[in-house]
Amino acid sequence: MMKWRSMGLEQCRDRAGRVAIVLATGFGLGLAPVASGTAGTLPGILLVLALARFELSFQIFAVVGLVILAIPLCGMAERHFRHKDDGRIVADEYMTFPICMLGLPPEPWLLAVAFVVSRAFDIIKLPPARQWQRWRGGLGIVADDVVACLQTLAVMHLLFWAVAR
């Protein structure tokens, strides 16, 4: 009960606002006291598994849709929490994570490596991720994660190619 209070749901006047905050915090995973971004990335694994049964073209379409949805969701949460890129906001992590696995089979070892590499790239913020994070609102929150996931995707394809040959 105490964790849900730290989301400030009682301040939301409408159901849509409450739903947006719950989604933006990764169903509460963003409230983890340590490594909230890492905990908040976990639903992204479920999204990868859900998308794995579809063809690549649909996966790309779905991933673009998730990114587009994450931008206003994260922006709403940032306004709600009144803090730039608040650590409780993790929709940017889990909604962009499927980018890391596009075109790859959802094998457990690949998912694990993609998870670790994406978290490392998100924390390190290789160029241009750091610069894009400076953008305002939801776009700035999500843009650096998109870059980190694209960088992870490149690493994963190189790794998969090296191991599979």
N, C-alpha and C positions, 0 to 999 in steps of 0.2 A: 504493500500500500504506500509506503514511504517513497519508493522509487517513482511511482506514478505521480506523486505530488511534485517531484522535482521537474516534471515535464510541464507543470503549470496548466494542466488540462482544465482546471476550474476557471481559468481566465478566458477560455475559448467560449464564445457566446453561441456558436452553432455547431451542429454535428460535423459538418464538412471541415471546420477548423480543427476539431478534435481528431478526426480521421487523418487529416494532413499531418498533424504533429506525431501521431502514433506511427504513421508510415515514415516520416522523416527521421524518427529516432530508431528505426529498424525494429519496430514492435517492442521497444524498450531496451534493446541491446546497446543502444548508444548511451545508456545510463550506466554502463559498466564503469566501476571506479578506476580501472586501469585499462589502457589500450582499447578504448571505446571504438575506435575506427576498425581495429582488427576484429573485435566481437561483432561489430556492425556489418562487416563484410560477409559473414557466414550465410545470411539469406541469399547472397549472390551465388553460392554453390547450388542452392536449390533451384535458382533461376536457370543456371547452366544445365542442370539435369532435366528440367522441364523443357528447355528448348532443344535438347540434344536429339530428340526424335524427329525434328523437322529438318527440311533441307536448308542448306546454307543461305539461300536467298531469303527465306522466311526468318532465319535467325538474325540476319543483318537488319531486316525490317523491324523486327521486335526490339533489337538492341537500340536502334535509332529512336524508336518509340519510348523506350525506357529512359534514355538520355534526355529526350525532350520533356518527358513527364517529371524527371528529377529536378530540372531547372526551377520551375515555379514552386515545386514542393519544398525544395531547400530554401528558396527565397522566402516563402511564407514562414518557415520555421525560424529562419534568421531574424525576421521581423518579430516573431513571437518571443524568441529568447533575448532579443535586443543585444546581440553580440555577434560580431562578424565571424562567420564560419565556426559557430559554437560546436564544441566537441561532441555534444549530444546529437548533432545532426549527422546521420550516417547513411542516408538514402543515396548520397553521392557515391559511397563505397559499394553498397550492394547492388545498386541499379546499373553501375558501369562495369562491375566485375565480369559479366558475361562477354564483354569485348575480348577479354584475355583468352577465351577458349574458342573463338570463332574459327570454324574449319578444322577443329581438332576433336578427336574422340574423347568422351568424358571419362577417361580411365582415371582411377583413383590417384595414381602417381602423378599424372599430368595436372589434375585438379590441385593436388597438394603443392606442387612446384609453382603453378600459376598463382596460387594464393600467397605463398611466401614472396615470390618475386614482385607481385603487384603491391603487396604491403610495403616492401622495401622501396620500390620506386615511388610510391605515394609519400612515404616518409622523407626520402632523400630529395625528391622533387628535381629531377634532372631537367635541364632546359628543353622545351620552353614552359614546363609545368609551373615553375615558381612565378614566372611572369604572368601567366594566365590566371593564376590564383588571385592576383591583385585586382582582377575585374570585380565590379560591384555585384552584390546580390547573388541569386541562385546560379547565375552563369559563372561567376568566379568560383563558387563552391564546387561546381561540377566539372568545369573545364580542366582543372589540374588532374582530376581523376581520369578523365577521358585520355589525356596525354599519357599518364602513367600506365593505363590499361593498354593503350596502343603500343607503348614501348614493351610491355610485358608480352603482348601478342607476338611481336617480332621475335623476342627471345624464345618464346614457346615454340614457334614454328621452326626456328633454327635448331632448337634442342630436339624436337620431334623428328626433324629431317635427319639429324646426326644419329639419333638412336635407331630410327626405323630403317636406315639403309643397310 
